[in-house]
Amino acid sequence: MRTIEFRSDNAAGVAPEILASIANTNTGSALAYGHDEVTAELEQRVREVFEHDTARVFPVTSGTAANALALTALCPPWGSVLCHETAHIIVNEGGATSMLGGGAVIKGVPGDDFRMTAETLRAALGSITWGDPHHSQPSVLSLTQPTDMGTIYPLDEVAELSAIARGSGLKVHLDGARIANALVALGCSPADLTWRSGVDAVSLGATKNGGLSAEAIVVFDDEAADELVYRTKRSGHVTSKMRFQSTQISAYLADDLWLRMARNSNHRMVELAAGLAKLPVEFVNRPDVNMLFVRMPAEAIDQLEQTGLLFYRMSADTFRLVTSWQTTETDISEALHRLRSSLT
């Protein structure tokens, strides 16, 4: 019985277009550390895609590095980053921001639907003793879009939260590990979701959507960008053959490839969720993008694990399903068949 991959979009392969871009770049020689034509072309492409004449881009090798470095460029060592209590930066990154940021603190803020709200953000800001050196001073608001639980912030909420943060002197960061999925779901432009909504820096994910160990930080704040020149080098993320990362991100953004791949993963999840909604299971989240957390009897999950359907088991009775750019309609049909069988 063939396996069907739903553990993570990280488990999917590399998009053919991105592999082709690497092969095409692998001719001749080029200057190291980003001083090459491919990286220069990437910056121009980013400025076009994000409709921002002075945006700057910093290729890095992982999403953790993109988040931690972007945040440390926006947050002083005595500052703190506010994010939702389920955000990846506070739950899954091993304190990388605190390490690279010289001790910067990350604080979780509650909110229903796995999203921070205007009310919970105002309450968090209102609880601070401003100007007291005994307490870390909130310096950055970080929003995960989509959230790590598969829900998304509508554009007006991103703008509202950014405005509240800026009103207290905070910068705004967007963790966009799956930003393409959010853009497709919202039907908006990259500019609308980022700088037009008050975002200063975005961690631009690609590995979850067809890339090969290539992520990037896109920055709209000149001061933060100037810091990243040094922070990326000091942390070991100015790679000598950067052109092979840059060409991936450039190909990823070209001709809407990133959006087309995200559209497939989102659409496959719509099909999967529609089929699951007819079965005696419970949805833990609303699958706005390509992630769904499902609760069903533990014994049924035990049986499902034996069918070749690959997924992350979160607890005895809960598991996560993630579709990717590689997921096919046939995968969905067969997965639903195995799910139905495990419940009978």
N, C-alpha and C positions, 0 to 999 in steps of 0.2 A: 504493500500500500504506500503510495507516494506521500511525502510530507507536504504540508501546506504551512507556510510561514506567516504567523501572526504575532510573533514575540515582540518585534520592534521593526520600525522602518529602518533602523540602523543595521538590521540583519540583511536587508536587500543588497543586491549587487550595485555595480557602478553603471550609470547610464552610458549607452554606446556613444552618444555624442560627446560625453565628457572624456571617455577613453580615447576617442578620436582626436580630441583637442590636445591631450597629452602626447600622443604619437606625433601629431603635426608640429608640436613645439620641440620635440626631441631631435632637432637637426641643428648642426653647427654648434656655436657656443654663444654665451651671453654673460654679461656682468652679473656678479653675485649680489645677494642681499637686497634684491628688489630694484636694483639699478639697471633694469632691462626694459626693453620695449613692450613686452607682454604685460608687465605690471603697470607701466604707464598707460597702456591701452585700457587696462581694467579700470583704472581710476576714471578715465573718460567715460567708459560705459556706465559705471556706477552713477556718475553725475547725470547722465542722460536718463537712466532708469528711474532714479529718485528725483529727477527734475530739480537739482540743486547744484548751482555753479561752483561751489567751493567745498562740496563734500569730499572727504578723504577716506581712503580704504586701507585697511591693514590686514592682509591675509595671515591666518594663524592655523594651527593644526588641530584644534579641538574646540568644542563648544564651551567647555569649562574655561579654557584659556581666553576665549572671546569674552565671556561674561566677566571673569575676574579682572582682566586687563581693562576692559571698558569701564567697569565700576571703579577701579582704583584710580583711573584718570579723572574721574568725576568726584571722588570722595577723598577727603584728607584722612590721615591715620586716626585722628581723634573723632572722625565722623561715623555715621551709621547709615546703612542702606535699609529702607523700608520696602518690604515685599509681602505678598500674600504668604500665609503660613504654610501653604503647600508648594511654594515655588521651588524650582530646581536648585536655585542658588543657595537656598537654606537647608534643603533636605538631602541633596544628592551630589554636592561638589566638594565635600571634605574640607570645608573651610578655606577654599582656594582664595577667595576674595580677602579674607582676613590675613592670610599669609602674604599674598602679594601686595596687599594694601597697608602693611605695617601695623596691623591690628584693627583695621576698620571692622565695625560690628554689623551683623545682619540681624534685623528684627522682623519677626513675622507679624502681620496684621490680619485679623480675621475677615471673613466675608462669605456670604452664601454663594453657592454655585462655583466655588473654588476661585472666586474673584474678589479682589478688594473693592469696596464701595466708597462713595464719597463720604458717607457717614463714618465708616470705620477708619478711613484715612484721617478725617478731621479729628476724630477721637484720639488717634495715635499721636498726631501733632500737638493736640491740646494737652496731652499728658506730660509733655517734655518740659523740663526746667531749662529754658533757653538761657544760654550764656553762663551756665554753671559748669565749670571744668570737671566736676565730679561725675558728670553724665555725658555719654557720647551724644554728639549733636547731629540730628538727622540732616543728611547732606544730599542723598539721592533717593528718588523713588524708582523702583524697578518693577516693571510690569512684564509678565510672561504671556506672550501672545502667539499661538493659543496657549491656554494654561496646561499644566502637566496632567490635568484630568480631562482634557479634550473639549473644554468650553472656550468661548472667545469673548473678548470685550468688544461691544459695538463701538464704532468710531466716536460717537458723542461721549461715551464713558471714558475713552482714552483721553480725549481733549479735556474733559471735566477734571479727571484725576491729575492730569498734567498741570492744569491751571491752579488747582489747589496746592500742589507741590511747589510750583513756582512762586505762589503767593507767600510761602514760608522760606523762600530762598533755596529750594532744592533743585538739583538737576534731575533729568528724567532719562532713564535707560529702558530699552525694550529688549527682552530676551526673545529673539526671533529664531529659535532653533527650528521651528516649523512655520516660519512666517509666511511662506508661500501658501501653505494650507489655509492660513487665516485670510490672506488676500483673496484667494479664490472664494472662500465662504462668504466674505464680506462684499465682494465685487467692487473693491476700491483700488486706488492706485497706491504704490509704495510710498509716494510722497504724502498722501492723505493719512496713511497709518503711522507715519513717522514724524518728520519735522513739522508738517502742517498741523499736527496734533500736539506739538510741544515737545517732541522727543529730541534729545541731544545726541544720543548714540544708540546704535542698534547692533546686537550680535546677530549677524546674518548667517543662518544655518544653511548648509548644503549637504552635509554627509547623510542626514536622514532622508534626503530627497535626491539621491543619485550621485553624490560626490564621493571622492576618495580622500578621506582625511584632510579635507579642506573646508575651512570656515573663514569668516572675515568679520572685522569690526568696521562698521560704516559710521563715520562721525560727522556731525553737522556743527559742532562747537569747536572753534579754532583753538582755544586754549587746551581743551582736552586732546585734540589731535596732536598738538605740539608735544604734549607730555607722552603720548603713545609712541612717538619716535624713539624715546629713550626706554620707556617701560617694556615695549615689545622686545627690544634688544637685551635688556637686563634680565628678562625672564626666559631667554632662549628661544623666542619665537620669531626672530628675524632669520629665516632659513636661508642657507647659501643658494640653493636652487629654487628660489621663490617663484620663478616663472612657471613651474609646474603646478603650484597652487593657484597662481593668478590666472593661468589659462583655463583652469577648471571653473573658477568663479565667473570668468568672462563668458565661457560657453554656457554655463548655467543660466546666466541672465539674458543671453542672446536669444532673439526670436521667441521670447516667452517660454523657453524650455522649462524653467523652474515652475511656472504656473501650469503648464500642460501636464507635467508629472504630478504635481500636487492635485490637480483636478481629477486625475485618475484615482489617486488614493482616497480622496474625499468621496468620489462617486461610488467606489467599491464599498466604502463604509456605509453609505446610504443604503445600498442593496443588502448588506449584511445586517444592519440594524432593522431594516424592514422585515427581513425574514425572522430574526430573533424576536421581534415584537409579537409574533404569532405563537411563540412558544412560552411555556410556563417558567419564565425567568424574570429577573428584576434588573433594570438598568440602574447603575450607581450614578452615572453622569448622563448629561445630554450630549450626544456625539456631534458636536458642531463641525468637527473636522474628521480626522482618520483614527481616532482612539475611542474605544468603548470598554467600560468596566462593567462586568456582568456578575450578578449573584445568582447562584443556583445550588441545589443540593450537593454536598461534598461528594457523595458517592457517584453522582452523575459526572462531576469533574474528574473523579478518579477514572471512570470509564473513558471519558473524552481524551485523557492523556495517553491512552493506549491506542488511539486511532490514527496517530501520525499528524494530528493537528497541533501545531507548536504555538504555545502561548505562555505568558507569565502568570503564575498562580500567586495572587497577592495574599490570600489567606485560605483557610479550609474551604470556604464557600464562595470565594470571589476570584475572578481572573480577568486579565486584560487582553484585549484583542487590538492589534494595530495593523492597518492596511498600508500598502506602499505603492510606489510608482510601478512596481512589478506585478502587483496583484491583478489577477484576471477575473473575468466573469465566471469562468469555469471553477476557479479557486473558491469563489463565494458559493456557488451552487453546491459543490462537493462539501464545503465546510458546513453548510446548513444541513445537509443530509447527515453528516456525522454528529452534529449537535442534536438533531432530532432523535437519532438512534440512541444517543447516550441518555436521553431523558425518558426512554420507554422501558 
